[in-house]
Amino acid sequence: MGDFLVGEWLPATKSTIKATTWANWDVLVRTYVVPVLGEVTLQQLTAPQLQAFYGHLLTAGRVKADLGPAMFDAWRRLRDGGKEPTSRQVATATGATIHVARKALPRFRSGWVPPGRTTGLEPKTVRNVHVMLHKALADAVAWGYVAENVAERARPPKVSRRPPTVWTPAQLRRFLQAAADDRFYPAYVLAATTGLRRAELCGLRWSAVDLQTSTVTVQASTRVVVNGQAQDSDGKTGNALRLLSIDRITAEVLSQWRSEQGSERAFFERDYQDTDRVFTWEDGRPVHPDVLRQRFNRLSGRCGLPHIRLHDLRHSYSTAALKAGVNPKIVSQRLGHASVGFTLTVYSHALPGYDREAADVLAALILGEVDEEGAEEGPDAVH
């Protein structure tokens, strides 16, 4: 299995799938599969072996130590000493890297307490391992190495869908007010008012922005992170290309941002990197998606708001739109989802009013409070 997955399958699939997917599969293979199943002969692998492997991952598959509780205890202990601890102090006290500590401290300040974790992996991670192995073994069948795909008869763990963590419109407004002086404030505004993904924000080009008609064309080209390096990608799905209207305030923010970029271009002259990217550094270099995320984390931590990820701005936008009564199909199209059914599944928590409205309207129609033309009927309408 180890020779097949690392020596043949991963190299053969690298040019056939998205770079982010391949990088994730490479980590899953080397971190979880090879240490346990690497010496198993490909032809002798069985469905019960895979089932037992999934059980092992669920109970004892964690490789990286969970430093969250230890960092939280160190942060609280140092803070109780009378001074706000630095990331370096927390990292030194726990053995964590300063990058991990720097990421954790804003979450601690916002009130988040890390839960204690077991030695097992999350069901979603195990399910991702199953999906990867299913594809690898399907290719092994196609290449004539094995007669059947035994992953077909193994059952991955069920993954319960949790409602996304979101900010209310008031919290979004509070964050944007606090972020008004940040260089990438326009990116946060655009994310909050359109639900664009981080990769779409970082990949957006001015050629796709029409400030006269207040529209943005979300193109297939995005900017993603693979093994820490930012690179262009061809988008998340076949539905990545879509035309979005933007509101007047967002259009004004982008217009002012474009003027500022024009001044920077004039200052740097020939040293300016004209990439046509909307969100860049002063010399035109495109922003790394992780930088956008890290700045967002620092800004939101200073606001004292509940901790959410940068991607949760997208969820916050979607939830607010649905609760405001925007047609779910329109929301789905603006998000670039494959279907409105997927949107309704992900954001079902935001739609309780739709069920109440349906109950009231149909009861009124059936029980006679209103007739089919909308006129009120008397109490004797139902016998």
Summary of the structure (lengths in Angstrom):
residues: 383
radius of gyration: 25.5
end to end distance: 72.6
largest distance: 84.4
contacts: 1073
relative contact order: 0.09
helix: 58%
strand: 7%
